[in-house]
Amino acid sequence: MSDSISKVGYLAGATRLRRIGEKLQSEGDKIYSELGINFKASWFATYHTLLNAGKPLTMQDITASIGFTHITVKNIVREMEQNGLVKIKPNPDDARSKHVTLTVKGQGLLPKLSPVWQNISISLQQLLTTGHPDFINIVSRIEKEMEKVPLNQRIHQVEKHEAVEVLDYKPSLKKYFYDLAGNWLLGVLDGKLEKEDEFTLRNPDKAYLETGGFVFYALYKEKVVGCVALKRLSEDKFEFAKLYIDPETRKLGIATKLIERCISRCKENRATELWLQTTNAMQEAHRLYYKLGFAEAKAPKEMLVLKRTEKIMSLTLASVKRPG
C-alpha cells in the first residue's frame, strides 16, 4: 500500500482499521445482494444479539452487548425496522426506553443467513489470519487493554512508562538466559541444577533453537528483564520452560506477554498443544496459567519430566488450516 496514510505508522492505526472494516462491510453487502437476501453486514451484530436474547431488548441492552455507540445502534435498529426485520414498542417498565424484537420476517431470514455466515466465517478466517494466525486473540487483547487503560490515559503515561518489548533469541542475548533463569533456579534448587537444566541454561541455542524451538527475551528500558524457552516436543506439540521475570518488573505483565508470544509462535507453527511443568510452590504462576486457559493433564510421551516437577499443564490450541 503506497498511500500517505499507510506511511505514518501507528498514528494512522485507527484509520486503517476503519478502512478495513468499511471494506469488509461493503463486500459483505455485495454478497447478500448477489444472493438476493435483504440484509446488510452492518446489521449482523444487532440481529445476532436480538436472535439469541430470547426476550425484548432496549437500545441500551443492545449497545452494552455489542459495544457500539448508542446512536449507531439506534440508526441500525431504525434501518432494520424500515425493512420489516424488527419491531419497536414502548417499554412497559420504563417510558423513557423502547423494546426491540425481531419480527416473524426477521426470524424467517435465519435459514437463508446461516449457510452464508458459515462461508463468510471461513473466508474471513483465511483472510484475517494472513496477518497473523492468532489474529482473533490479538484483537481480544487489544480490546481488553483499551478497557483497562484508555488511549487518553496512556498518553499521559508515555513519559512515565516505556513499553515492554519481546525479542527473539540472538547471540548477543544468549548470556542473559543463564543470568536470569539460571540464577533463579540455583536459588530454588539450593545451588544444585539438574543435568538438563545445566545444559539448557548455558546453551539455549543448542537446546531449543537447533531442535526446532525458540527462545524469547523481555526488554524494558533497554534492560533484559525476562526470558522463556519454547521447546519443540513433536511436529505439533511445544513446551514452554525456564520462564523468569526480574522481581523488580513483575507488575508490568511481562510473564503474560512472554507466554502469549509462546502461544502465538505455536499457532504460527500450526501446533495443537502447548505444555508446561511446574511445582506446587508457584501458586501465583498457576493462577496466570489457569487464566490463560491451561489445565492440568498427564505428561505426553515426548516430554522429559524433571525430578522437581509436581504439576503438568497443557493448553489446547485451535490449529489454523489453510487451503492448498
N, C-alpha and C positions, 0 to 999 in steps of 0.2 A: 504494500500500500504506500503510495507516494504523496498523498495529500498532506497539507500543512498540519492538520490536527494530529495525525499519527506521529509527527516528528517531535511533539512536545512531551512525550513520555507519560508519566503518571499523572501529570497535570490534566490531561485530557481523558483520564480513566473513565469518569462518569459519562462523558460524551460518547466515547467509543462503545461502552456497554449499552447506552441508549440506542445508538445506531444499529448495533447487532440486534437488540430487542425489536426495534421497529422493522428491520429487515425480516426477521423471523415471523413477526405478526403479519406483515404484508404477504409473505409467501404462504403462511397458514390460511389466510383469507382466500388466496388463489386456489388452494387445494379444495376448500369447502365449495367454492364457486364452481370449479370444474366438475365436482361430484353432484352438483345440484342440491346441496344442503344449505338451508338458510341459517348460517351460523358464522360467527366471527371469532378469530383467535383471541381477541381481547376479552371475550365473554367467558372464556374457559374457566378461570379461577372462580368467578362468581357462580356460574352454572354448576360446577362441580361441588361447591360448598352448599348450595341450596339442595342439590340432588341427595347429598349424604346427611343433611341436617335432620330429616325426619320430622321437622316442625317448622312453623313460620319463623323467619329471622328478620331482625331490624337491620337498617343500614349500618348501624354501629356494630352489630354482631358480625356482619359480612366484612366490614372494614378490619375488625380485630382479627378475624380468621385468616384473611389473605394478605394483610399488611399494606393495602393500598390506601391512598388518602380518601377521606370521606367524599370529596367532590368527584373523584374518579369513579368510585363505586356508585354514586348517585347517577352519574351520566350513563354508566354501563347498564344499570337497572332500568333506566328510562328507555334506552335503546331496545333492551330485551322486551320491555312492556309493549313498545310500539310494534314489535314483531310477533306479539302474542305468546311469548315464551314464559312470561311471569305476570303475576297479578299483584297489585299493591292495594292493601286495605288498611284502615285505621287500626292501630294497636289498642285493644280494649283496656289494657292495663296502663297505657301511657299516651295521652292525647298528643304529646309532642313528637311521637315517632310513628312509623308505619311498619306494617308487617309485609314481608315479601315472600312469596311462594311460587314454585313452578306451576304452570298451567298444565292441563292434560296434553296440550300440544307440545309444551316444553319437555315433559316427561317422555312423550312419544318419540322425541328425537334420539333418545339414548341408543336404541338398536342400530341406528344408522351411524351414530358418532363413535360407538365403541370400537369397531374394527378400524376406523380411520385413526383414532387415537393410538391404537396399538402400532400401526405402521409409522405414524408420526414419531412415537416414542423411540422406536428402533432407529429411525433416520436421525433423530436428534442425538441419540447416543453415539452413533457413528460420527456425526459432525462435531459435537462438543468435545468428545474425548480425543479428537485430533490435537486439541490444545493441551490436554493432559488426561491420562487415564482416570485420575482421581478428581475430575472436574466438579462433580456434584458435591463432594465433601469439601472441596476448596471453597465453593460458593457458600456452603453452610458455615464454614469457619469465618469467612468474611462477614456474613450477616451477624453471627454471634459477637464478633469483635466490634462491629458498629453499634450493637445494642449495649455492649459493655462500656465502651468509650467512644462516643460520637466524634465525628471529624472535627467539629468546632472545639472540642476539649483537647483533642490530640495536637492541634496547632499550638496551644499554649504549653504543651509538654515537650515540644520538639527540642528546645534548648536544654531541658532538664534530663531527658532520657534519649539515649541513642538506640537505634534498632539492633536487635539480635540477629546475626546472620548465621546461617547453617552452611558450612562448606564441605565439599567432598575432600577426600584424602588427597594430599600432595606431599612429596618428600619433605618439604620444609616443616610440615606439621607432625611428622612421624613421632618425634620425641615426646610430644605432649600427651600421647596416648598413655605412655607409662607414667609420666609426671602426674597426670590426673587420676586415671583409673588404677594404676599400679600402686601408688602411694596409699590410695584409699583402701584397696584390698589388703595391703600389708597390715594396715591397722585393724581391719576386720578379722583377719586370719592370724593375728598375733605374730606377724612377721614371717609366716610360712606360706608361700604360694604353692598352689597345686601345680603339677608339671605342665598341664595345659595352659594355665594362667601365665606361667613364666615365659613360655614361647610366644603366646599371642600378644601379650602386653609389650614385649620388646620387638616383635616382628609383625605388626598389624598388616603390613603389606603382603607378606607371605602367608600369614594365617587366614586372611579374609579375601583380599583382592585377587590373589592368584588362584583361589578356589571358587571364584565366581561371586564373591560377596562385596561388601562396601564398608567404608569407614567414614563417619561424619564428625565434624567438629563444630562447636558453637563459639562464635566470636562476638564479644561485647566490649565496646570501647577499645577496639583493636587488641583485645586480650583474649586468648583461648580459655574459655571458662567451662567447657563441657565436651563430652565425646560419647560416641556409641558405635558399636560394630554391628553389621548386618551379615550374619554368616549363612551361606547357602547350604541347606541340608539336602536338597534334591532339585530336580527340574522345576518343581512348583512349590517348594517349601523353603522358608527362611527362618532364622532365629536371630533375635537381637540380643546383644550381650554387652557387658562392660559399660553400661550406661552410668555416667558420673557427671555431676554438676558441682562446680565450685560452691561451697556453702554460702558465700557472700552474694551469690546471684540466684539463689534458689527461689526467689519470689517473682522472677521475671517470666515464668512459664517456659523456661528453656527445655526442661525434660519433655514437655508436651511437644514442643517444636521438633526435637530430635526424633521422638517416636513417630510423629506424623510424617517426618521425612522418610523414615524407615518404611512406613505403610505406603507412602506414595511410590517409593522406589520398588517395593514389592509389586505394586499394581502395574508399574511401567514394565516390569519383567513378567507380567501375567501370572504371578504366583497366586495360589489359592489359600495358603495358610502362613501365618506368622506366629512363631513360638517364642517363649522366654522361660528362663529358670530364675528362681528367686528363693529367699529364705523368709521364714516367718517373722523375723525381726524387722523387716522393711514394710511396715504397715502403711506408711504414707505413700510409698510407691505402689502398693497393692491397690489403694483407693484410686490412684490415677489409672492403673491398668484396667480396673473394672469400669471406670468412667469411659475409657476409650473403646470398650467392648470386648476385652479379653475375658476368658472364662477358664476355670480350672479344667485340666484334662490330663490324660496319661501320655507319657512321652512317646513320640513316634520312634520307629526303629532306627531312623537316621540320626537321632540326637545322642550326643555324648553327654550323659548326665553326670554332673560334677558331684563330688562327695558331699559338699556342703548344701546341695540343693534340697529344699524341703517342700517346694511347691512348683508345679509346672503349669503354665497357662498358654492358651492359644487364641488367636483371632482368625475367624474365617473371612476371607476376602472374596468379594464378588469379582470374578475374573472378567476382563473385557474381551469380547470376541469380535474380531474384525473380519470383514468379508475377504475372501480370496486366500 
